[in-house]
Amino acid sequence: MPPQPQPRPPRSYTAFWTNGLCRELAREGYGGLRPTILFGGPYTSMPGFVRAGVRPGDRIHPVRVHRAELHVLGTMEVARIVPYEDAGSVLADEDYAKLLFWRSLKTNSVTEVLLGPPGAPLTFDNPVPRTVLERLTYTSDRRGDRGVKFLAEGRLTRPHSVQGIYRLAPHSAADLDALVRDRHRRPDAAARQAAGVYLRPGPGCTQAASPAARRFVAYGHADHRQVP
């Protein structure tokens, strides 16, 4: 039996999403949905969470770099990590339905599946303020702390230093958590429309026109949609 990892406090990480993926997710209507699944793999385009040190109890912040700004897209707490090749046999029907619903996140090189309770609603336009970006710190047990590289007057000229999965220093994890919370305390009409959410008569009912929302209803995940 392999040795079990030693207990440790929960950590927070950023996971880089490409602009191409974000455009596809926005087009398919995933904006405003609360992620319950993430995928990891062996390549730069789909890096592995386990290799980065992620364990159940940790929090993942998807990020993107768009027009020289770092955007924090949401957050999800990891409850379970399973090998992708075992997902069909070990996941309950409800969890496997979530995997199918979030399949737009995966590539052909997936090796692991992260499951969690519904996270913060996804948004693709939540820029990190200059003051937060300039003090953003990643940390590593082997290499210590580092800041974000390629910063010029508060602009992120290259995405290289955030591409991948990296552990946040505690103060930076708190900063990103606050940005996600603040973004969804004041949802405006444009954000609700982008999320594809419309109420119709009847408790707990949602009507959504986007492809993702139709799949959302079909898979029975109404509790994962953020309804402002």
C-alpha positions as CSV (number, residue, x, y, z in Angstrom):
1,M,0.0,0.0,0.0
2,P,1.5,3.4,-1.0
3,P,2.4,5.8,1.8
4,Q,-0.3,8.3,2.6
5,P,0.5,12.0,2.4
6,Q,0.9,13.9,5.6
7,P,-2.1,16.1,6.6
8,R,-1.6,19.8,5.9
9,P,-3.7,23.0,5.9
10,P,-5.7,23.6,2.7
11,R,-4.0,25.6,0.0
12,S,-5.1,27.7,-3.0
13,Y,-3.9,27.5,-6.5
14,T,-4.4,29.3,-9.8
15,A,-5.0,27.2,-13.0
16,F,-4.4,28.9,-16.3
17,W,-7.2,28.8,-19.0
18,T,-6.5,29.9,-22.5
19,N,-8.5,32.7,-24.1
20,G,-9.6,30.2,-26.7
21,L,-11.1,28.0,-24.0
22,C,-12.8,31.0,-22.4
23,R,-14.3,32.2,-25.7
24,E,-15.7,28.7,-26.3
25,L,-17.1,28.5,-22.7
26,A,-18.7,32.0,-23.1
27,R,-20.1,31.1,-26.5
28,E,-21.7,27.9,-25.1
29,G,-23.2,29.8,-22.2
30,Y,-21.1,28.6,-19.2
31,G,-20.8,32.1,-17.8
32,G,-22.6,32.3,-14.5
33,L,-22.5,28.5,-13.9
34,R,-20.8,27.2,-10.8
35,P,-18.1,24.6,-11.6
36,T,-18.2,21.2,-10.0
37,I,-15.6,19.5,-12.2
38,L,-12.1,20.3,-13.4
39,F,-9.7,18.2,-15.5
40,G,-6.0,17.8,-15.4
41,G,-3.5,16.1,-17.7
42,P,0.2,15.6,-18.5
43,Y,0.9,18.5,-20.9
44,T,1.4,22.3,-20.7
45,S,-2.0,22.8,-22.4
46,M,-3.7,20.6,-19.7
47,P,-1.3,20.4,-16.7
48,G,-1.8,18.0,-13.9
49,F,-3.2,19.1,-10.5
50,V,-1.8,16.1,-8.6
51,R,1.6,16.8,-9.9
52,A,1.3,20.5,-8.8
53,G,0.5,19.2,-5.3
54,V,-3.3,19.7,-5.2
55,R,-5.2,17.6,-2.7
56,P,-8.8,17.4,-1.6
57,G,-9.6,20.5,0.5
58,D,-7.6,22.8,-1.7
59,R,-9.1,25.6,-3.7
60,I,-8.6,26.3,-7.4
61,H,-8.9,29.7,-9.1
62,P,-9.1,29.5,-12.9
63,V,-7.4,32.5,-14.4
64,R,-6.8,34.0,-17.9
65,V,-4.7,36.8,-19.4
66,H,-6.6,39.0,-21.7
67,R,-5.4,42.3,-23.2
68,A,-2.5,42.4,-20.7
69,E,-4.8,41.9,-17.7
70,L,-5.0,39.0,-15.4
71,H,-8.6,37.8,-14.8
72,V,-9.8,35.6,-12.0
73,L,-12.7,33.6,-13.3
74,G,-14.1,31.9,-10.2
75,T,-13.1,29.3,-7.7
76,M,-13.8,25.7,-6.8
77,E,-12.9,23.6,-3.7
78,V,-11.6,20.2,-4.4
79,A,-13.5,17.4,-2.7
80,R,-12.1,14.4,-4.6
81,I,-9.6,13.5,-7.3
82,V,-10.0,10.4,-9.5
83,P,-8.0,9.0,-12.5
84,Y,-9.9,9.9,-15.6
85,E,-9.7,6.3,-16.9
86,D,-11.5,5.1,-13.8
87,A,-14.2,7.8,-13.8
88,G,-16.8,5.6,-15.6
89,S,-16.5,2.9,-13.0
90,V,-16.0,4.8,-9.7
91,L,-18.2,7.8,-10.1
92,A,-21.9,7.8,-9.0
93,D,-24.4,8.6,-11.7
94,E,-24.9,12.1,-10.4
95,D,-21.1,12.8,-10.5
96,Y,-20.7,11.2,-13.9
97,A,-23.5,13.5,-15.2
98,K,-21.5,16.5,-14.0
99,L,-18.4,15.2,-15.8
100,L,-20.4,15.0,-19.0
101,F,-21.8,18.5,-18.5
102,W,-18.4,20.1,-18.0
103,R,-16.7,18.1,-20.8
104,S,-16.0,21.4,-22.7
105,L,-13.2,22.0,-20.2
106,K,-11.3,18.9,-21.2
107,T,-8.8,18.1,-24.0
108,N,-7.7,14.8,-25.5
109,S,-4.9,14.5,-22.9
110,V,-7.0,14.3,-19.7
111,T,-5.6,12.0,-17.0
112,E,-7.5,13.2,-13.8
113,V,-10.8,14.5,-12.7
114,L,-11.3,16.9,-9.8
115,L,-14.8,17.0,-8.2
116,G,-16.2,19.5,-5.7
117,P,-19.3,21.3,-4.5
118,P,-20.6,24.1,-6.7
119,G,-18.0,26.8,-6.8
120,A,-18.2,30.5,-7.5
121,P,-20.0,31.4,-10.7
122,L,-17.7,31.6,-13.7
123,T,-17.1,35.1,-15.2
124,F,-14.7,35.9,-17.9
125,D,-14.2,39.6,-17.3
126,N,-13.0,40.0,-13.7
127,P,-9.6,41.8,-14.0
128,V,-7.2,41.7,-11.1
129,P,-6.5,45.4,-10.0
130,R,-3.0,46.7,-10.4
131,T,-2.3,46.8,-6.6
132,V,-3.4,43.2,-6.2
133,L,-1.5,42.1,-9.3
134,E,1.8,43.8,-8.2
135,R,1.7,42.0,-4.8
136,L,0.5,38.7,-6.2
137,T,2.8,36.0,-4.8
138,Y,3.2,32.3,-5.6
139,T,5.0,30.0,-3.2
140,S,6.7,26.6,-3.4
141,D,8.3,24.4,-0.7
142,R,11.4,24.0,-2.9
143,R,11.8,27.4,-4.5
144,G,10.2,29.8,-2.0
145,D,8.1,32.8,-3.0
146,R,8.0,34.6,-6.3
147,G,6.0,37.4,-7.9
148,V,4.4,37.6,-11.3
149,K,6.9,38.4,-14.0
150,F,6.6,40.6,-17.1
151,L,4.8,43.4,-15.4
152,A,5.0,46.8,-16.8
153,E,3.0,49.7,-15.3
154,G,0.4,47.3,-14.0
155,R,0.1,45.4,-17.3
156,L,0.9,41.8,-17.8
157,T,2.9,41.9,-21.0
158,R,3.4,38.1,-21.2
159,P,1.4,35.3,-19.6
160,H,4.3,32.9,-19.1
161,S,4.6,33.2,-15.3
162,V,1.0,32.3,-14.7
163,Q,0.7,29.5,-17.3
164,G,0.2,26.2,-15.5
165,I,-1.0,25.4,-12.0
166,Y,0.7,27.3,-9.1
167,R,0.2,27.6,-5.4
168,L,-0.7,31.0,-4.0
169,A,0.8,32.6,-1.0
170,P,-1.9,33.0,1.7
171,H,-2.3,36.7,1.3
172,S,-2.7,36.3,-2.5
173,A,-5.2,33.5,-2.0
174,A,-7.2,35.9,0.2
175,D,-7.0,38.7,-2.4
176,L,-8.4,36.5,-5.2
177,D,-11.1,35.1,-2.9
178,A,-12.2,38.7,-2.1
179,L,-12.2,39.6,-5.8
180,V,-14.4,36.6,-6.6
181,R,-16.8,37.5,-3.8
182,D,-17.0,41.1,-4.6
183,R,-17.7,40.4,-8.3
184,H,-20.8,38.4,-7.5
185,R,-22.1,40.6,-4.8
186,R,-23.0,43.2,-7.4
187,P,-24.2,41.3,-10.5
188,D,-25.6,43.7,-13.1
189,A,-28.1,43.1,-15.8
190,A,-25.5,42.5,-18.4
191,A,-23.8,39.8,-16.3
192,R,-27.1,38.1,-15.8
193,Q,-27.9,38.2,-19.5
194,A,-24.4,36.9,-20.3
195,A,-25.0,34.0,-17.9
196,G,-28.2,33.1,-19.8
197,V,-30.3,33.0,-16.7
198,Y,-34.0,34.0,-16.7
199,L,-36.6,33.2,-14.2
200,R,-40.0,31.8,-15.1
201,P,-43.0,31.1,-12.8
202,G,-42.5,28.3,-10.3
203,P,-40.1,27.8,-7.4
204,G,-36.6,26.9,-8.4
205,C,-37.3,26.9,-12.1
206,T,-34.9,28.4,-14.6
207,Q,-35.2,29.0,-18.3
208,A,-32.0,29.5,-20.3
209,A,-31.4,29.8,-24.0
210,S,-27.7,28.9,-24.2
211,P,-26.5,25.4,-25.2
212,A,-24.8,25.0,-21.9
213,A,-27.9,26.0,-20.0
214,R,-30.0,23.5,-21.9
215,R,-27.5,20.7,-21.1
216,F,-27.5,22.0,-17.5
217,V,-31.3,21.5,-17.2
218,A,-31.1,18.1,-19.1
219,Y,-28.5,16.8,-16.6
220,G,-30.6,18.0,-13.7
221,H,-28.1,20.4,-12.1
222,A,-30.3,23.3,-11.3
223,D,-28.6,23.7,-7.9
224,H,-25.3,24.6,-9.6
225,R,-26.6,27.6,-11.4
226,Q,-26.2,31.0,-9.8
227,V,-29.5,32.8,-10.2
228,P,-29.0,36.5,-9.2
